[in-house]
Amino acid sequence: MCRRLLLIQPRAPPPAARLGLSVSVSPPPPLSSERNQPSRSLGASGEMLSSAMQSLELREQDLTEMGSLIQSRVVLEVSTQVQTLLDSLDSATLDIAVTGESGAGKSTLVNALRGLSDSDPRAAPTGVVETTAEPTPYPHPGLPSVRLWDLPGTGTPSFRAERYLEQVGLMHFDFFLLVASERFRESHAQLAQALASAGRRFYFIRTKVDQDLRASCRRRPGRCQEGQVLGEIRADCARQLEKEGVAAPRVFLLSAFQLHRFDFPRLQATLAEELAGHKRHALLLALPALTAEAVGRRKETLRRHVWKKALLASLVSALPGLPLQLNVPMLVETLGSYRRSFGLDEESLGVLARAGAGSPQRLRAQVRSALGRELSPAAVRDVLSQAALCGQVAARLARTRLPLLENLVAGGISFVAAYFLLHSALEDFAGDAQRVLEAAYGTEEEGGPCDPPDPGFLFD
């Protein structure tokens, strides 16, 4: 999460700048013949950087949004507004209710969706008896404004769906995950009907399908097909809900201990389609990205806001008397949040390894990008310095693609360098994440469709 930027009030700018008018800046002195040849001064890496920067393109939408912020505004005012936009993005709330009968594995699912094991100190309590007496919020470890609420179990003889929803606070939540296991019960239909009648978005989650598969294949050895069994379970749940008056029910089959399998990717894609704005951004960053498609969606939602981070960095360096290096701490923090979002930090890799998805050394070996392996202020300064050496490329981009920054030549150059750094890091981190997932889930020995690994028992 980006800390609020504290700007030291600079010396008073010229009158024209105070009024937000364009300030004429003398062009920089011509570069020497040596500086005009990046390949000689920077080597192969500098030549690649120069080529990449020349091909860098900004979306018209980004340019339009930047234009609405920069035009006729002084630097401090623009930087404050950009920071406000970033703060509103980071503080967007998302409240997800996880409800259903006792023993269905609600608490274990809450932990899995937060990327935690049941043994983690931050995890929701689990056990063989009902452990949730009242609605309990569990913040996401990396995004505190995203909360998964573990609601008390349903299915008791005195259960009444309408009263239950009133007690837990129906309107407080953005959507409900209605969790069931083993077989469909009347309480499931009652709760689904009540949610539909109230116009609340809900998704029916059938948990423990790994156990269902094992049981079915033991009953029908030699004739068990995973796809067929899962299709039968999914169709039965939908049929029962439709029988009780729920139109077009959304049914998803999950295993909290094997979240990368079954319908979890489809659930993620559905939620991403049906949420909008900042809540969609929060969802895409909060739920575990366990497939290449999920990694791609996460990269795209982060990339949409790269220009804000880069613009803020360029505005800092454009203030009189403040050097380019002042934006380095902010860029390091931003890159650190990207790295954690893709599960490339030591803690995330350790959690994945402890879940049995490969050794830490094997997973760590898949992180091949320089900033993915080692993120430090020195590494960030190095990339920014190389970008600054390609001054002619940056100045041309500032004039042709970013005319609104032409009155801030230093800021324009800094913007290009910061944008290139963040944009390329996102691409690299996404590639690293996909390799880690392939090593964790795609190349390991797995049992056949009738013999999935035994996860033990799931408790609520």
N, C-alpha and C positions, 0 to 999 in steps of 0.2 A: 504494500500500500504506500502510495506516495505521500511523504510528509509535506506539510504546507511549506512553501518556499519562503524564507525570510530574506527580504531584500534590504540591503543597507542603502539608505537614501544617498544618492550620488550628489556630486556638485550640480548646481543648477544648470540645466541644459540651455542652449541658445534659445532666444525668444521664439524662433520658428518652431523648434522642436516642442516647446511648451504648448504651442497652439496646435500641435499635431500636424504641422505642415511638412512637406517634403524638404529635407535638408540636402543641399548639394554637397557631394563628397568628391574630392579629387581622386582620380583613378590611381591605383597603386603604381609604383615605379615598374618599368618593364623588367621582366625576369631575365637573368643572365642566361647564356646559352646552356649552361649546365643545368639550371633550374628548369629550362624549357624542355628537358628530356627526362621525365620521371623515371624511365627505365634505367637510366644511368645512376641517378641519385638514390633511388629506392630499391632497385633490384627487381626481381620477378614479382614479388608481392606488391610493390608499388605500381608496376605496369598493370597487374590484374585489378588493383583498386581503381586506377584511372579509367580503365575500360569499363568497369562496373558502374562507376559514377556517371560516365557518359551515357550509358544505357538506362540510367535510373529515370523512372517516370512517376509522376504524381497523378493521382486521380483528380479529375475535374471537380468532383464533389469536395475533395479536400481543399483544393484551391479556392473554391467558392466560399467554404466555411471560414478559411483563413482570411479571405478578403473582407468578410463581414465583421471580423474582429479587428483587423489592423487599420482599415481605412479611417482616417481622421481621428486617430487615437494616439496618445502618447504611450511610450514603452511601459511605464509602470502600470497604467490602466489596463493595457492589453494583457500584461503578465498576470495581473490579478484576475482578470476574467477567464483566462485559460486555466489558471489554478482552480478557480471555482468550478469550471466544467469537469476537471479531473476529479475534484473532491466529490461532486455529485455522482460521478460514475462509481467511485470507490465505496460510497456510503449507501448505494442502492440496496434496499432490503428485499429479501425473498424468504417467505415463510412457508415451509412445506410440512403438511400434516401427514403423519404416518399412523393409520388407525387400522383396526381389525380385531379379531378375536384373540383371546389369551392363548399363548402357545404357538402362534403363527410365525414367530420370528421377527416381530416388529423391531425390537431393540437391536437385534443383530443386523437387520437391514439398515437401520439408522446409522450404525457404526460403519458398515460397508460403504454406504453412500458418502460418508465423511472421510473415507480412505483410512479407517482405523480398524484394528483388530479388537475383539472383545476384551483382550487383556490390557489394552492401552489405558493408562490412568485417566485419559480424557473421554473414554468410551462410556456409552450408556450402559447401566447395569443390566446383566442378563442372568437368567437362572431357570430352574425347572418349575417355578411358580410365577404368578403374575408379579412383576417388579415395578410396575408403573401405576401409582395411585392417583396421579393428577397430571394434566398436561405439562410436559417438561421440555423446555427448549435446549437443544444442543447445537451451539454455534459451530460452523465449519472451522477447522483449525487454521486455515489461511485466510478465510473471508468471514470475519465475525458477523457481518451484516446478513449472511445467509444462515438461516436456522432451520434445522430439522426438528420437528416437534414429535416426541413420542407420546401418543395419547393413550389413556387407559383402555384396557381390553374390553371388547364387547362379547356378546354371546351368553350372558348370564340369563337365568329364567326371568328376571325382572327387567331385562333390557328393553328400552323403548328408543328407537332411533331418533325421533324428534327431540326428546328430552336430552338424549346424549349429546347431540350436536349443539343444543342450546348451552349445555354445561361446559363443553370444551371451547366454545366461542367460534361459531360457524364462520362468521365474516372476517375473522382475524387472519385466515390463511389464503395464500394465493392458489393452491390446489391441494387435493387430497390423494394420497396413495392408500387405497383400500386393500389391506393385506389379508390373504387367506392361505391355508395350506391343507393338503390331504384331500379334502372334499368340500363341496359347496354346501353352505348351511343357510337356514332361513334368515339368520341375523345379517348375513352378507347382503341378501336381497333387500331387507328392510333399510339398511344403511345406504345402499346404492340408490334406492327409491327416494329417500329423504334428501340426499345430496342433489339428485337430479331435479326434484321438485323445487329445491331452493336455488336452482340455477348455478350450482357450484361445480367447477371442473374437478373431475376425479378420474382415476385410472385404477382398474382392478389388477392387483398384483397377486399372482399365484406363486408362492415361495416353495422352497424345498423340492423343486422339480428334479434335482439330481437324485434324491431319494425315491421319488416316484419312478424314475427311469430304472433304477436298480431293482425295485420291487417288481415292476412290470416284466423286466427281462428275466428275472428269476422264475416268474410264473410261466413265461413262454420262451424257454431257452431254444436258441436256434431259429426263432421266428421273430425276434425283436428288432425293430427298426426305429432308431431314435426319432427321426422325423415324423414317423407315423404316430408314435406314442405322444409326442409333444402336440401334434395336430389334434389328436383326440382330446387331450386335456384342455387345450385352448378352445376347441369347439364346444365342449361340454360347459365350460364356464360361460361362454357367450350365450349359449342356448338357455341356461338357467336364468341369466340376467334378463334376457329378452322375454322369457316366460313371465317374469315379475314386472314387466312394463318398462324396462330400461331400454331405450332406443339406441341402436348402434354402439354397444358397449365396447370400450377399449380394454383388451385383456393382454397381459404381458406375463410371461413365465420367467422366473428368476431363481437363481441360487446365490445367496449372500456370500457363500464361500467360494463360488466360481463366477464372480460378477461379469467376467469377460465373455462368458458363454450365454447361450439361450437368447432371451429377448431384451437384454439390457441395452445393447446398441440401438435397437428399434425404439425403446422407451426414450432414450436420450434424444434421438432425432425427432420424435413426436413432440416432446416438451419444447425443444428448440424452435419448432415450427409454430407452436401455439402461444409462446411467450413473445413479448416485443420489448424494444427499448432497453433500458438499463437492467431490467429483470432478466431478459434473455442473456445479456452479457454476464450477469452474475451467475446464472445457471450454467453457462458454458465453461466458466472458470471453476465452478464448485464441484460438479459431478466428475467422478474419475474418467479420464480420457483413456480408454482401453483398446481402441481400434484406430486404424489409420484415418477413418472418416471423422472420428471425434477429435483427433489431433488436428486435422485440417480445419474443423470448425473453430477450435480454440485459437489456432493461429490467425484465422481470418478476423475473429472478433477483437483480438489484440491489435492486429494490423490497422484496423479502422481508426485507432486512436494514437498511432505512432506520430502523426503530424503534430498533435497537441504537445506531446512530450518534447519533440524536436524543436517546436516553435518556442516553448518555454525556455529551453536551453539556449536558443539563439538570442532571445530577448535579454537574458542575463548577461551574456557576453557582449551585447551591443550597448550596455549602459556605459557611460563615460568612466574610464579609469578601472573598469572591472575586466580582468583577463578571461580568456576562453576557459582556463582550467577550473573556474568556479562552477561550471556546470557538470564537472566530472562526478562529484558525489551523487547528484541527482540521477545521472545516467547509470552509475553503478547500482543504485537502489532499484531503478527501473529494470535493468537487466537481471538483477537478482530475483525480482518478482516473476519475470518471464521464465527464468530457469526453474524456479519452484513450480510454476504453473505446468510445466512439461515434465515434472517429476525427475529432474536431473540432479538435484542437490543430494548430498550424502544421506540426509534423513529419509527422503523419499525412496532412494535406491535401497536403503537398508530395510524399510518397511516392505518393499516388494520382495526382497530376498528372504526375509523372515516368513513371508507368506508362502514360501516354497516355490517361487518362480525363478529360481536360479541362484547361483552364488553371487555375492557382492562384486567379486572380481570380474566375473563374466558380464554382469550388467554394466559395471563401470567402464569396461572396455568398449562398449558400444557408443560411448560419448566421445565423439571424435573432433568436435569443433573446439577451437582454442578457448573461447569464452565459456563453453560448456565445461571444459576440464578445469579451467582456472579463471575465476572472475576476480579481478583486482583493479584498483585505480590505475596502476601502471599499465595494465593491458588495455584499458579503455583510453588512456592518454595516447598510447602508441597508435591505436587506430585513428583517433581524432587528428593526431599530428600528421599521419600519412595522408589523410584526407585534405588537411590544410595545405600540404605541399603541392597538391594538384589544384593550385589556386586558380589557374586559368579556366579549368573545367568548372569549378565551383562558381566562379564569377559569371561565366556564360549561362549556367543553369539559373543563377539568381536573376539575371536580366531577362531571359527568355521564358522560363517556366514560373518564376516567382517575381514578377514585376512589382508587386506590392511591397517587397522587401528591398527595392532598389535604393531607398533612402537610408538603408542600414547595411552598408556593404559588409562590414564585419559580421553583422547578424546574419546576412544572407549566406555567407560562407559557412558560418557556424551551423546554420540550419541544415545545409546540405550534408555536412559532416555528421551531425547528430542523427539526421534522418537515415543516412546510409548505415550508420552503426546499428541503430535499432531495427531497421528493416532487415538487414542481412543477418543479424543475430536471431531474429524470429525464424527465418528460414532455416538457419543452422540448428537451432534448438528443436524445431519440429522434426527435422531429419534425424537428430539424435534420439528423440522420443520414439519415433517409429522403429528404429533399430533396437532400442531397449525392449519395446513391446514384442518384437519378433523373437528376441532372445528369451524373453520371459514366457511367452505363450505359444509362439508359432513353430518352434523347432524341437520342443521337448517331446519325449516319448509319452504318448497318451494311450489309454485303453481304447478298445473298440467301442462302438455305440452302445453295446449292451453291458459295458463294464467301466463306467466312469469312476474316477477315484473316490474312495469313501471319505466324505468330509466329516464324518462323525454326526452327532445330532445337533440340530439347531434348536435353541431355546428362545423364549420370548425375553 
